[in-house]
Amino acid sequence: MTTTRTRVAIVGAGPAGLLLSHLLGNAGIESVVIDDRSREQIETTIRAGILEQGTVEILEQSGASARVRTAAHRHDGIELRFAGDGHRIDFADLVGRGVYLYPQHEVLKDLIAVRLERGQDLRFGVTAERVEEPASALPRVIATGPGGERIVIEAEFVVGADGSRSVVREAVTGSQTGGYFREYPFAWFGILTEAPPSADELIYSNSPNGFALISQRSETVQRMYFQCDPDADPNALSEEQLWEQLQSRVPGTTLKEGPIFQRDVLRFRSFVAHELLHGRTALIGDAAHTVPPTGAKGMNLAVADVVVLERALRALLLEGDSRLLEAFPETASHRIWKAQHFSWWMTSMLHVAPDASDFDRLRQLGELRSVVESEAGRRYLAEAYTGWPLEGLA
């Protein structure tokens, strides 16, 4: 058994955990980050990457990423498509902001590189088993190393940034499942294809056949989704059938097809942990909450958590002031629940529920028209989609 002492122990080397360690390092606060995955797994798992303007600014200004502004593609709007017509929501005109297409694995590459360059204690292949004495002045993370060795990390503070199957959550809430939960009656069938973009900006399409999202990853790789049953078999349809499904849900745009090299089914769940803080142990990112992907809030909400918690830890560990930490759950919850509402609203407005009646369908189209035909409606969508000001950085 080996024992390590540090100021902050962070479980999870995703965007939340790595960015928190980076910001703490900038403030002179040492940390240890552990993750059960390898570096290669973390850097090559392709995930969504729509970054709010505030997320880009914190990554750039903190030195976390030198590439995010230059390598990302700025999008100043999205298209809502329904009833055979497309309607552009002009973010730049409505709120003076935009979003940036920059895949999550690229963010993680940047964060890992900068932390290792600065001597950050970042350990891959280390599996957290539990947190002991989370409310004490010296909580401990008990873990297993790549070779099966036992590891104890003693810290002044422990942070669970270990995703939706969080081990740390039990130490904070008393249960791995302790929280507010909603499961949706549909999922997304996602594909990655080698093809050029089918449109300059993302298309969110509500059609009688169900929802589709025409997204992007790069100039040569595209990500597309269509609404499906949560129990759908990713391998049940041929490539030709997949393209037929997608094309039928985006009338008016001819999709640019190419070889499909990845397919998966993404279930829709909303979750917020009952507690975000217990003594000197806190939850951030997917360990604290998950949202449907429709509103592109997942990684951005994790970054917002980090900004709030990092300020609180600076005050606690450098000044002995616990007031910001005590306020952390309430402060973070304000944005979490706004993001939950926005994600639910976009999801319910754009998807066709399995039990939808004719009334439900016509009401939904009325809601979409109410948004696109009203400047106030378009402005709300633009404001929420591009992101509210980050707490403490407005």
C-alpha positions in Angstrom: 0.0 0.0 0.0 1.2 3.5 -0.9 0.0 6.7 0.7 0.1 10.1 -1.0 -0.7 13.4 0.6 -2.0 16.3 -1.4 -4.2 19.4 -1.0 -7.0 18.3 -3.4 -7.7 14.8 -4.6 -9.7 14.7 -7.8 -11.4 11.5 -9.0 -11.9 11.6 -12.8 -9.7 13.0 -15.6 -12.6 14.3 -17.8 -13.1 18.0 -18.6 -14.3 18.9 -15.1 -11.5 17.1 -13.2 -8.7 18.2 -15.5 -9.8 21.8 -15.7 -10.2 22.0 -11.9 -6.7 20.7 -11.4 -5.4 23.2 -14.0 -7.1 26.2 -12.3 -6.0 25.1 -8.9 -2.4 24.8 -10.2 -2.6 28.3 -11.5 -3.4 29.4 -7.9 -0.6 27.4 -6.4 -2.7 24.6 -5.0 -1.4 21.1 -5.7 -3.7 18.2 -6.6 -3.7 14.6 -7.6 -6.0 13.4 -10.4 -6.8 9.7 -10.9 -8.8 8.0 -13.6 -9.4 4.3 -14.3 -9.0 4.8 -18.0 -5.7 5.0 -20.0 -4.5 8.2 -21.5 -5.2 6.7 -25.0 -8.8 5.8 -24.1 -9.5 9.4 -22.8 -7.9 11.1 -25.8 -9.5 8.9 -28.5 -13.1 8.5 -27.3 -15.0 10.9 -29.7 -17.7 12.8 -27.9 -19.8 15.9 -28.5 -18.1 19.2 -28.7 -20.3 22.3 -28.8 -18.6 24.8 -26.4 -20.3 27.9 -25.1 -18.4 31.2 -25.5 -17.8 31.3 -21.8 -16.2 27.8 -21.9 -13.9 28.9 -24.7 -12.9 32.0 -22.8 -12.0 30.2 -19.6 -10.0 27.6 -21.5 -8.1 30.2 -23.4 -7.6 32.8 -20.7 -6.4 30.2 -18.1 -3.9 28.7 -20.5 -5.7 25.4 -20.5 -5.8 25.3 -24.3 -3.8 27.1 -26.9 -5.8 25.6 -29.7 -9.4 26.1 -28.8 -9.8 29.5 -30.5 -7.8 28.7 -33.6 -8.8 25.1 -34.2 -12.5 25.4 -33.2 -15.1 26.4 -35.7 -17.3 29.2 -34.5 -21.0 28.9 -35.2 -23.2 32.0 -35.0 -26.5 30.2 -35.2 -28.4 27.0 -35.6 -31.3 26.0 -37.9 -34.7 24.8 -36.5 -36.5 22.9 -39.2 -40.2 21.8 -39.0 -43.2 21.6 -41.3 -40.9 21.6 -44.3 -39.2 24.9 -43.6 -35.9 26.0 -42.0 -35.6 28.9 -39.6 -32.2 30.2 -38.6 -31.6 31.4 -35.0 -29.0 34.1 -35.4 -27.0 34.0 -32.2 -24.6 36.8 -33.1 -27.5 39.2 -34.0 -29.7 38.3 -31.1 -27.2 38.1 -28.2 -23.8 39.0 -29.6 -22.3 35.6 -28.9 -21.7 32.3 -30.6 -20.7 28.7 -29.9 -17.6 26.7 -31.0 -17.4 23.3 -32.5 -14.5 21.7 -30.8 -14.8 17.9 -29.9 -14.5 17.0 -26.2 -11.5 14.7 -26.9 -9.6 17.6 -28.3 -10.3 19.6 -25.1 -9.0 16.6 -23.1 -5.8 16.4 -25.2 -5.1 20.0 -24.4 -5.8 19.7 -20.7 -3.7 16.5 -20.3 -0.8 18.0 -22.2 -0.7 21.2 -20.2 -1.1 19.4 -16.8 1.8 17.0 -17.6 4.0 19.8 -18.9 3.5 21.6 -15.5 4.3 18.5 -13.5 0.7 17.7 -12.5 0.3 14.4 -10.6 -2.0 12.8 -13.1 -2.5 9.0 -12.8 -4.1 6.8 -15.4 -5.4 3.3 -14.8 -6.1 4.0 -11.2 -9.6 2.9 -10.0 -11.2 4.7 -7.1 -13.0 2.3 -4.8 -14.4 4.7 -2.1 -14.0 7.8 -0.1 -13.4 7.5 3.6 -14.3 10.1 6.2 -15.7 12.6 3.6 -16.8 15.2 6.2 -13.5 15.2 8.1 -10.6 17.6 7.8 -8.6 14.9 6.0 -10.8 12.7 3.7 -9.2 9.8 1.9 -9.6 8.2 -1.5 -9.0 4.5 -1.5 -8.0 3.2 -4.9 -6.3 0.4 -6.8 -3.4 1.0 -9.2 -2.8 -0.5 -12.6 -1.0 -3.5 -11.1 -3.5 -4.1 -8.4 -1.6 -2.2 -5.7 -3.6 -0.4 -3.0 -3.3 3.4 -3.1 -4.5 5.8 -0.4 -4.7 9.5 -1.2 -5.1 11.8 1.8 -6.2 15.3 1.0 -7.7 18.4 2.5 -10.5 18.1 0.0 -11.9 15.4 -2.3 -13.7 16.2 -5.6 -15.8 13.6 -7.5 -15.5 14.4 -11.2 -15.9 10.7 -12.1 -18.9 10.8 -14.4 -22.4 9.5 -14.2 -21.4 6.2 -12.5 -19.6 8.2 -9.8 -18.0 6.3 -6.9 -17.6 9.6 -5.0 -21.3 10.3 -5.2 -22.0 7.7 -2.5 -19.8 9.5 0.0 -21.7 12.8 -0.7 -25.3 11.6 -1.0 -25.2 8.2 0.8 -26.0 6.4 -2.5 -24.7 6.1 -6.0 -28.2 6.8 -7.2 -29.3 9.5 -4.8 -30.8 12.2 -6.8 -33.6 13.7 -8.9 -34.1 11.5 -12.0 -36.0 11.5 -15.2 -35.8 9.0 -18.1 -37.1 9.9 -21.5 -39.1 7.5 -23.8 -36.7 7.9 -26.7 -33.0 7.9 -27.5 -30.7 9.0 -30.2 -29.2 6.7 -32.8 -25.9 8.3 -33.6 -23.5 7.8 -36.4 -20.0 9.0 -37.3 -19.4 9.2 -41.0 -16.5 10.1 -43.3 -18.1 12.9 -45.3 -18.0 16.6 -45.8 -20.5 18.8 -43.8 -24.0 18.7 -45.1 -24.7 22.2 -43.8 -22.7 25.2 -42.5 -24.4 25.1 -39.1 -26.2 22.5 -37.0 -29.7 21.5 -38.1 -32.3 20.6 -35.5 -35.2 19.0 -37.3 -38.6 18.1 -36.0 -40.4 15.9 -38.5 -43.4 13.6 -38.5 -40.9 10.7 -38.6 -39.2 12.0 -35.5 -36.2 14.2 -34.6 -32.9 14.4 -36.4 -29.7 16.5 -35.6 -27.2 17.1 -38.4 -24.1 18.0 -36.5 -20.4 18.1 -37.4 -17.0 17.0 -36.0 -14.5 18.3 -38.7 -14.2 19.0 -42.4 -14.1 15.2 -43.0 -16.0 13.6 -40.2 -19.6 14.3 -39.4 -21.9 13.3 -36.4 -25.6 12.8 -37.1 -28.4 11.5 -34.9 -32.0 10.5 -35.3 -34.7 9.7 -32.7 -35.1 6.0 -31.9 -36.4 3.6 -29.3 -34.2 3.4 -26.3 -33.8 -0.4 -26.8 -32.9 -0.1 -30.5 -30.1 -2.4 -31.7 -27.3 -0.3 -33.2 -26.5 -3.1 -35.6 -30.0 -3.8 -36.9 -30.0 -1.4 -39.8 -27.8 -1.4 -42.9 -25.9 1.8 -43.9 -28.5 2.3 -46.7 -31.3 2.1 -44.1 -29.5 4.5 -41.8 -29.2 7.1 -44.5 -32.8 6.7 -45.4 -33.9 7.3 -41.8 -31.8 10.4 -41.6 -32.8 11.8 -44.9 -36.5 11.3 -44.3 -36.2 13.5 -41.2 -34.4 16.4 -42.8 -36.6 17.3 -45.8 -35.2 20.2 -47.9 -31.5 19.2 -47.3 -29.7 16.6 -49.3 -27.3 14.9 -46.8 -23.7 14.2 -48.0 -23.2 10.6 -47.4 -20.0 8.6 -46.7 -18.9 5.4 -45.0 -20.3 5.0 -41.5 -17.6 3.9 -39.1 -19.3 4.2 -35.7 -22.9 3.8 -34.6 -24.4 3.8 -31.1 -27.7 4.4 -29.2 -27.6 7.2 -26.6 -30.3 7.1 -24.0 -31.8 10.3 -22.6 -31.7 10.8 -18.9 -31.8 13.8 -16.6 -30.2 13.6 -13.2 -29.3 16.0 -10.3 -27.7 14.6 -7.2 -29.6 15.3 -4.0 -26.4 16.8 -2.5 -23.4 18.4 -4.1 -21.3 18.8 -1.0 -20.7 16.8 2.2 -18.1 18.2 4.5 -14.9 18.4 2.5 -16.1 16.3 -0.5 -17.9 17.7 -3.5 -19.4 16.6 -6.8 -19.0 18.3 -10.2 -19.8 17.5 -13.8 -21.6 14.3 -14.7 -21.1 13.0 -11.1 -23.4 15.8 -10.0 -25.8 16.0 -12.9 -26.6 14.8 -16.4 -28.7 16.4 -19.1 -30.2 15.3 -22.4 -27.8 16.3 -25.2 -30.3 18.3 -27.1 -29.2 21.6 -25.6 -25.5 21.0 -25.7 -25.1 21.7 -22.0 -23.2 18.7 -20.7 -19.5 19.7 -20.8 -20.4 23.4 -20.5 -22.3 22.8 -17.3 -19.2 20.9 -15.9 -17.0 23.9 -16.7 -19.5 26.2 -14.9 -19.3 23.9 -11.8 -15.5 24.1 -11.9 -15.4 27.8 -12.0 -17.6 28.1 -8.9 -15.8 25.3 -6.9 -12.3 26.5 -7.8 -13.1 30.0 -6.3 -14.5 28.3 -3.2 -11.4 26.1 -2.8 -9.0 29.0 -3.3 -10.8 30.9 -0.5 -10.8 27.8 1.8 -7.3 26.6 1.2 -5.4 29.9 0.8 -7.4 32.1 3.1 -9.2 29.8 5.5 -12.5 31.2 4.4 -15.3 28.6 4.0 -18.2 30.8 3.1 -17.9 30.3 -0.7 -17.7 26.5 -0.2 -20.8 26.5 2.0 -22.6 28.5 -0.7 -21.3 26.2 -3.5 -24.3 23.8 -3.7 -26.9 26.6 -3.9 -24.7 28.7 -6.3 -24.1 25.8 -8.6 -27.7 24.6 -8.5 -29.0 27.8 -10.0 -27.3 27.1 -13.3 -27.8 23.4 -13.1 -31.6 23.7 -12.9 -31.7 26.4 -15.6 -29.7 24.0 -17.8 -32.0 21.1 -16.9 -35.0 23.2 -17.9 -33.5 24.3 -21.2 -32.4 20.8 -22.1 -35.9 19.4 -21.3 -37.6 22.2 -23.2 -35.5 21.7 -26.4 -36.0 18.0 -26.1 -39.8 18.1 -25.6 -40.2 20.7 -28.3 -38.2 18.8 -31.0 -39.0 15.1 -30.4 -42.1 13.2 -31.2 -43.2 11.3 -28.1 -44.2 7.6 -28.7 -47.7 8.3 -27.4 -48.2 11.7 -29.0 -51.8 12.5 -30.2 -52.8 14.7 -33.1 -53.4 17.4 -30.5 -49.9 17.0 -29.1 -48.3 17.2 -32.5 -50.2 20.3 -33.5 -49.5 22.0 -30.2 -45.8 21.2 -30.6 -45.7 22.9 -34.1 -47.5 25.9 -32.5 -44.7 26.1 -29.9 -42.0 26.0 -32.6 -43.8 28.7 -34.5 -44.1 30.8 -31.3 -40.3 30.6 -30.9 -39.2 31.3 -34.5 -41.8 34.1 -35.1 -41.0 36.0 -31.9 -37.8 37.9 -31.4 -38.2 37.3 -27.7 -38.5 33.6 -28.3 -35.5 33.5 -30.6 -33.5 35.6 -28.1 -34.2 33.2 -25.2 -33.1 30.2 -27.2 -30.0 32.1 -28.3 -29.2 33.2 -24.8 -29.6 29.8 -23.3 -27.8 27.9 -26.1 -24.7 30.1 -26.1 -24.6 30.1 -22.3 -25.3 32.3 -19.4 -22.4 34.3 -17.9 -20.2 32.2 -15.8 -20.6 32.7 -12.0 -18.0 35.2 -10.8 -16.7 36.0 -14.2 -19.6 38.1 -15.6 
